[in-house]
Amino acid sequence: MPSQLYRLVFFCRYCWKAQGKIKHRHIAGGNVRSQLAQHRKGEVEIAIADGQSPVEIEKLIRSWR
């Protein structure tokens, strides 16, 4: 039986394909239950819908550090 110390925690990542490889960037703000992480995920989704390039979206994510 697993100990209570081990919990499954999920985090948001932005993934894109560049030069035949899949790249990813962790979206800072905590796990998926965090309101901050959910807000930032929403900002990334808006940027994708607006047609921003992966480089621009990665800069947005890096600005949150």
RONUPA-430622 format. One record per residue: residue number from 1; z negated, x negated, y of N, C-alpha, C, CB in turn. Coordinates in steps of 0.1 Angstrom, whole numbers, plus 2048, in hexadecimal, padded with zeros to 3 digits. Each point is the difference from the previous one (the first is absolute). Glycine has a CB too. Layout:
BEGIN
{resi = NUM n.pz = Z n.px = X n.py = Y ca.pz = Z ca.px = X ca.py = Y c.pz = Z c.px = X c.py = Y cb.pz = Z cb.px = X cb.py = Y}
...
This chain:
BEGIN
{resi = 1 n.pz = 800 n.px = 7F8 n.py = 7F4 ca.pz = 800 ca.px = 808 ca.py = 80C c.pz = 800 c.px = 7F7 c.py = 80C cb.pz = 7F4 cb.px = 813 cb.py = 7F4}
{resi = 2 n.pz = 815 n.px = 7EF n.py = 816 ca.pz = 801 ca.px = 7F8 ca.py = 80C c.pz = 7F4 c.px = 802 c.py = 809 cb.pz = 819 cb.px = 801 cb.py = 7FE}
{resi = 3 n.pz = 7E3 n.px = 7F4 n.py = 808 ca.pz = 7F5 ca.px = 800 ca.py = 809 c.pz = 804 c.px = 807 c.py = 80D cb.pz = 7F8 cb.px = 7EA cb.py = 7F7}
{resi = 4 n.pz = 7FE n.px = 81B n.py = 811 ca.pz = 803 ca.px = 807 ca.py = 80C c.pz = 805 c.px = 7F6 c.py = 80B cb.pz = 7EE cb.px = 810 cb.py = 7FA}
{resi = 5 n.pz = 811 n.px = 7E3 n.py = 803 ca.pz = 804 ca.px = 7F6 ca.py = 80A c.pz = 80F c.px = 800 c.py = 801 cb.pz = 7EC cb.px = 7F2 cb.py = 7FB}
{resi = 6 n.pz = 81B n.px = 812 n.py = 7FA ca.pz = 80F ca.px = 800 ca.py = 800 c.pz = 805 c.px = 80D c.py = 804 cb.pz = 800 cb.px = 7EE cb.py = 7EE}
{resi = 7 n.pz = 807 n.px = 813 n.py = 81D ca.pz = 807 ca.px = 80C ca.py = 805 c.pz = 80E c.px = 7FE c.py = 802 cb.pz = 7EA cb.px = 808 cb.py = 80A}
{resi = 8 n.pz = 81E n.px = 802 n.py = 7F4 ca.pz = 80E ca.px = 7FE ca.py = 804 c.pz = 802 c.px = 803 c.py = 80F cb.pz = 807 cb.px = 807 cb.py = 7E9}
{resi = 9 n.pz = 7FE n.px = 7F0 n.py = 81E ca.pz = 803 ca.px = 802 ca.py = 80E c.pz = 80E c.px = 7FE c.py = 803 cb.pz = 7E9 cb.px = 7F8 cb.py = 806}
{resi = 10 n.pz = 81D n.px = 811 n.py = 802 ca.pz = 80F ca.px = 7FF ca.py = 802 c.pz = 802 c.px = 7FC c.py = 80F cb.pz = 805 cb.px = 811 cb.py = 7EE}
{resi = 11 n.pz = 805 n.px = 7E7 n.py = 815 ca.pz = 803 ca.px = 7FC ca.py = 80D c.pz = 80F c.px = 803 c.py = 803 cb.pz = 7EE cb.px = 7EE cb.py = 7FF}
{resi = 12 n.pz = 815 n.px = 813 n.py = 80E ca.pz = 80E ca.px = 803 ca.py = 804 c.pz = 807 c.px = 7F3 c.py = 802 cb.pz = 7F9 cb.px = 816 cb.py = 80B}
{resi = 13 n.pz = 814 n.px = 7EA n.py = 7F1 ca.pz = 809 ca.px = 7F4 ca.py = 802 c.pz = 80D c.px = 806 c.py = 805 cb.pz = 7F4 cb.px = 7F2 cb.py = 7EE}
{resi = 14 n.pz = 813 n.px = 806 n.py = 81A ca.pz = 80D ca.px = 802 ca.py = 804 c.pz = 809 c.px = 7F7 c.py = 7F8 cb.pz = 7F9 cb.px = 807 cb.py = 818}
{resi = 15 n.pz = 811 n.px = 7FF n.py = 7E1 ca.pz = 809 ca.px = 7F8 ca.py = 7F7 c.pz = 80E c.px = 801 c.py = 805 cb.pz = 7F0 cb.px = 803 cb.py = 7EC}
{resi = 16 n.pz = 817 n.px = 7F2 n.py = 813 ca.pz = 80F ca.px = 801 ca.py = 803 c.pz = 807 c.px = 7F5 c.py = 7F8 cb.pz = 7FB cb.px = 808 cb.py = 817}
{resi = 17 n.pz = 812 n.px = 7F9 n.py = 7E8 ca.pz = 808 ca.px = 7F7 ca.py = 7F9 c.pz = 808 c.px = 7F7 c.py = 809 cb.pz = 801 cb.px = 810 cb.py = 7ED}
{resi = 18 n.pz = 7FD n.px = 7E3 n.py = 812 ca.pz = 808 ca.px = 7F6 ca.py = 808 c.pz = 805 c.px = 7F5 c.py = 7F7 cb.pz = 7F1 cb.px = 805 cb.py = 814}
{resi = 19 n.pz = 81C n.px = 7F8 n.py = 7EE ca.pz = 806 ca.px = 7F6 ca.py = 7F8 c.pz = 7FE c.px = 801 c.py = 7F1 cb.pz = 7FD cb.px = 7F1 cb.py = 814}
{resi = 20 n.pz = 803 n.px = 81B n.py = 7E7 ca.pz = 7FF ca.px = 802 ca.py = 7F2 c.pz = 7F2 c.px = 800 c.py = 7FB cb.pz = 816 cb.px = 7F6 cb.py = 7FE}
{resi = 21 n.pz = 7E0 n.px = 808 n.py = 80B ca.pz = 7F2 ca.px = 800 ca.py = 7FB c.pz = 7F8 c.px = 80B c.py = 807 cb.pz = 802 cb.px = 7E7 cb.py = 7FC}
{resi = 22 n.pz = 7F5 n.px = 81E n.py = 7FD ca.pz = 7F7 ca.px = 80B ca.py = 806 c.pz = 7F4 c.px = 7F8 c.py = 807 cb.pz = 807 cb.px = 811 cb.py = 7EE}
{resi = 23 n.pz = 7F8 n.px = 7F2 n.py = 81E ca.pz = 7F5 ca.px = 7FB ca.py = 808 c.pz = 7F6 c.px = 80B c.py = 804 cb.pz = 80F cb.px = 7ED cb.py = 809}
{resi = 24 n.pz = 7E5 n.px = 80F n.py = 7FA ca.pz = 7F6 ca.px = 80A ca.py = 804 c.pz = 7F6 c.px = 7FA c.py = 809 cb.pz = 802 cb.px = 80C cb.py = 7EA}
{resi = 25 n.pz = 7F8 n.px = 7FD n.py = 81E ca.pz = 7F6 ca.px = 7FD ca.py = 80A c.pz = 7F5 c.px = 80A c.py = 7FF cb.pz = 811 cb.px = 7F5 cb.py = 810}
{resi = 26 n.pz = 7E2 n.px = 806 n.py = 7EF ca.pz = 7F5 ca.px = 809 ca.py = 7FF c.pz = 7FE c.px = 807 c.py = 80E cb.pz = 7F5 cb.px = 7F1 cb.py = 7EE}
{resi = 27 n.pz = 808 n.px = 81C n.py = 812 ca.pz = 7FD ca.px = 807 ca.py = 80C c.pz = 7F1 c.px = 7FF c.py = 802 cb.pz = 815 cb.px = 810 cb.py = 7FE}
{resi = 28 n.pz = 7E7 n.px = 7E9 n.py = 80C ca.pz = 7F1 ca.px = 7FE ca.py = 802 c.pz = 7FA c.px = 80D c.py = 804 cb.pz = 804 cb.px = 7E9 cb.py = 807}
{resi = 29 n.pz = 7EF n.px = 819 n.py = 7F6 ca.pz = 7F9 ca.px = 80C ca.py = 804 c.pz = 7F7 c.px = 805 c.py = 7F5 cb.pz = 812 cb.px = 805 cb.py = 810}
{resi = 30 n.pz = 7EE n.px = 7F5 n.py = 7E5 ca.pz = 7F7 ca.px = 804 ca.py = 7F5 c.pz = 808 c.px = 807 c.py = 7F5 cb.pz = 7EE cb.px = 803 cb.py = 810}
{resi = 31 n.pz = 80B n.px = 804 n.py = 7E7 ca.pz = 807 ca.px = 807 ca.py = 7F5 c.pz = 806 c.px = 80D c.py = 805 cb.pz = 7F0 cb.px = 7F6 cb.py = 7F0}
{resi = 32 n.pz = 817 n.px = 811 n.py = 807 ca.pz = 808 ca.px = 80C ca.py = 804 c.pz = 7F8 c.px = 80B c.py = 805 cb.pz = 810 cb.px = 7F9 cb.py = 7EF}
{resi = 33 n.pz = 7E3 n.px = 807 n.py = 80E ca.pz = 7F7 ca.px = 80B ca.py = 805 c.pz = 7FC c.px = 7FE c.py = 80F cb.pz = 7F7 cb.px = 802 cb.py = 7E9}
{resi = 34 n.pz = 80B n.px = 7F2 n.py = 81C ca.pz = 7FC ca.px = 7FD ca.py = 80E c.pz = 809 c.px = 807 c.py = 80A cb.pz = 7F7 cb.px = 7E9 cb.py = 7F8}
{resi = 35 n.pz = 803 n.px = 81D n.py = 812 ca.pz = 808 ca.px = 806 ca.py = 80A c.pz = 809 c.px = 7F6 c.py = 808 cb.pz = 7EE cb.px = 812 cb.py = 802}
{resi = 36 n.pz = 80D n.px = 7E2 n.py = 800 ca.pz = 808 ca.px = 7F6 ca.py = 807 c.pz = 80C c.px = 7FC c.py = 7F8 cb.pz = 7EB cb.px = 7F7 cb.py = 80A}
{resi = 37 n.pz = 813 n.px = 807 n.py = 7E9 ca.pz = 80B ca.px = 7FD ca.py = 7F7 c.pz = 80B c.px = 80B c.py = 800 cb.pz = 7F0 cb.px = 7F1 cb.py = 7F2}
{resi = 38 n.pz = 80B n.px = 81B n.py = 80D ca.pz = 809 ca.px = 80C ca.py = 800 c.pz = 808 c.px = 801 c.py = 80D cb.pz = 7F0 cb.px = 80C cb.py = 7F1}
{resi = 39 n.pz = 809 n.px = 7F1 n.py = 81A ca.pz = 807 ca.px = 800 ca.py = 80D c.pz = 80B c.px = 7F5 c.py = 801 cb.pz = 7EB cb.px = 809 cb.py = 80B}
{resi = 40 n.pz = 811 n.px = 7EB n.py = 7F1 ca.pz = 80A ca.px = 7F5 ca.py = 800 c.pz = 80C c.px = 803 c.py = 7F6 cb.pz = 7ED cb.px = 7F0 cb.py = 806}
{resi = 41 n.pz = 810 n.px = 816 n.py = 7EF ca.pz = 80B ca.px = 803 ca.py = 7F6 c.pz = 809 c.px = 80A c.py = 807 cb.pz = 7F1 cb.px = 7FC cb.py = 7EC}
{resi = 42 n.pz = 809 n.px = 80E n.py = 81B ca.pz = 809 ca.px = 809 ca.py = 808 c.pz = 808 c.px = 7F9 c.py = 80A cb.pz = 7EF cb.px = 812 cb.py = 7FC}
{resi = 43 n.pz = 80C n.px = 7E4 n.py = 80B ca.pz = 808 ca.px = 7F9 ca.py = 80A c.pz = 80C c.px = 7F9 c.py = 7F9 cb.pz = 7EB cb.px = 7FD cb.py = 80F}
{resi = 44 n.pz = 812 n.px = 7FD n.py = 7E5 ca.pz = 80B ca.px = 7F9 ca.py = 7F9 c.pz = 80A c.px = 80A c.py = 7FC cb.pz = 7F0 cb.px = 7EF cb.py = 7F8}
{resi = 45 n.pz = 80C n.px = 81D n.py = 803 ca.pz = 80A ca.px = 80A ca.py = 7FC c.pz = 808 c.px = 805 c.py = 80C cb.pz = 7F0 cb.px = 807 cb.py = 7EE}
{resi = 46 n.pz = 80A n.px = 7FA n.py = 81E ca.pz = 808 ca.px = 804 ca.py = 80C c.pz = 80A c.px = 7F5 c.py = 803 cb.pz = 7EC cb.px = 80D cb.py = 808}
{resi = 47 n.pz = 810 n.px = 7E6 n.py = 7F7 ca.pz = 809 ca.px = 7F5 ca.py = 803 c.pz = 80C c.px = 800 c.py = 7F6 cb.pz = 7EC cb.px = 7F3 cb.py = 809}
{resi = 48 n.pz = 811 n.px = 810 n.py = 7EB ca.pz = 80B ca.px = 801 ca.py = 7F6 c.pz = 809 c.px = 80B c.py = 803 cb.pz = 7F1 cb.px = 7F7 cb.py = 7EE}
{resi = 49 n.pz = 80A n.px = 815 n.py = 816 ca.pz = 808 ca.px = 80B ca.py = 803 c.pz = 808 c.px = 7FE c.py = 80D cb.pz = 7EF cb.px = 80F cb.py = 7F5}
{resi = 50 n.pz = 80C n.px = 7E9 n.py = 814 ca.pz = 807 ca.px = 7FC ca.py = 80C c.pz = 80B c.px = 7F6 c.py = 7FE cb.pz = 7EC cb.px = 805 cb.py = 80D}
{resi = 51 n.pz = 815 n.px = 7F5 n.py = 7E7 ca.pz = 80A ca.px = 7F7 ca.py = 7FD c.pz = 7FE c.px = 7F1 c.py = 804 cb.pz = 80F cb.px = 813 cb.py = 802}
{resi = 52 n.pz = 7E4 n.px = 7EA n.py = 800 ca.pz = 7FC ca.px = 7F2 ca.py = 803 c.pz = 803 c.px = 7F7 c.py = 7F4 cb.pz = 7EE cb.px = 808 cb.py = 811}
{resi = 53 n.pz = 815 n.px = 7EC n.py = 7F2 ca.pz = 803 ca.px = 7F6 ca.py = 7F6 c.pz = 7F3 c.px = 7FC c.py = 7F9 cb.pz = 815 cb.px = 7F8 cb.py = 80D}
{resi = 54 n.pz = 7EC n.px = 803 n.py = 7E7 ca.pz = 7F4 ca.px = 7FA ca.py = 7F9 c.pz = 7F9 c.px = 7F6 c.py = 808 cb.pz = 80B cb.px = 805 cb.py = 7EA}
{resi = 55 n.pz = 7FD n.px = 7F2 n.py = 81D ca.pz = 7F9 ca.px = 7F6 ca.py = 808 c.pz = 7F8 c.px = 806 c.py = 80B cb.pz = 813 cb.px = 7F1 cb.py = 7FB}
{resi = 56 n.pz = 7F2 n.px = 819 n.py = 80C ca.pz = 7F8 ca.px = 807 ca.py = 80A c.pz = 7F4 c.px = 807 c.py = 7FA cb.pz = 815 cb.px = 803 cb.py = 80D}
{resi = 57 n.pz = 7EC n.px = 803 n.py = 7E8 ca.pz = 7F5 ca.px = 807 ca.py = 7FA c.pz = 7F5 c.px = 7F5 c.py = 7FB cb.pz = 80F cb.px = 813 cb.py = 7F9}
{resi = 58 n.pz = 7F6 n.px = 7E2 n.py = 802 ca.pz = 7F6 ca.px = 7F6 ca.py = 7FC c.pz = 7F9 c.px = 7FA c.py = 80C cb.pz = 80F cb.px = 7FA cb.py = 7ED}
{resi = 59 n.pz = 7F7 n.px = 805 n.py = 81F ca.pz = 7FA ca.px = 7FC ca.py = 80C c.pz = 7F5 c.px = 80A c.py = 804 cb.pz = 815 cb.px = 7F4 cb.py = 808}
{resi = 60 n.pz = 7EE n.px = 819 n.py = 7F7 ca.pz = 7F7 ca.px = 80A ca.py = 803 c.pz = 7F3 c.px = 7FF c.py = 7F7 cb.pz = 813 cb.px = 80F cb.py = 807}
{resi = 61 n.pz = 7EF n.px = 7EF n.py = 7EC ca.pz = 7F5 ca.px = 7FF ca.py = 7F7 c.pz = 7F8 c.px = 7F3 c.py = 803 cb.pz = 80D cb.px = 80C cb.py = 7EE}
{resi = 62 n.pz = 7FA n.px = 7E9 n.py = 815 ca.pz = 7F8 ca.px = 7F4 ca.py = 803 c.pz = 7F8 c.px = 801 c.py = 80D cb.pz = 812 cb.px = 7F3 cb.py = 7F5}
{resi = 63 n.pz = 7F3 n.px = 816 n.py = 814 ca.pz = 7F8 ca.px = 801 ca.py = 80D c.pz = 7F3 c.px = 807 c.py = 7FE cb.pz = 816 cb.px = 802 cb.py = 80C}
{resi = 64 n.pz = 7E8 n.px = 804 n.py = 7E9 ca.pz = 7F3 ca.px = 806 ca.py = 7FD c.pz = 7F5 c.px = 7F7 c.py = 7FB cb.pz = 80D cb.px = 814 cb.py = 7FB}
{resi = 65 n.pz = 7F6 n.px = 7DF n.py = 802 ca.pz = 7F7 ca.px = 7F7 ca.py = 7FB c.pz = 7F6 c.px = 7FC c.py = 80B cb.pz = 811 cb.px = 7F8 cb.py = 7F0}
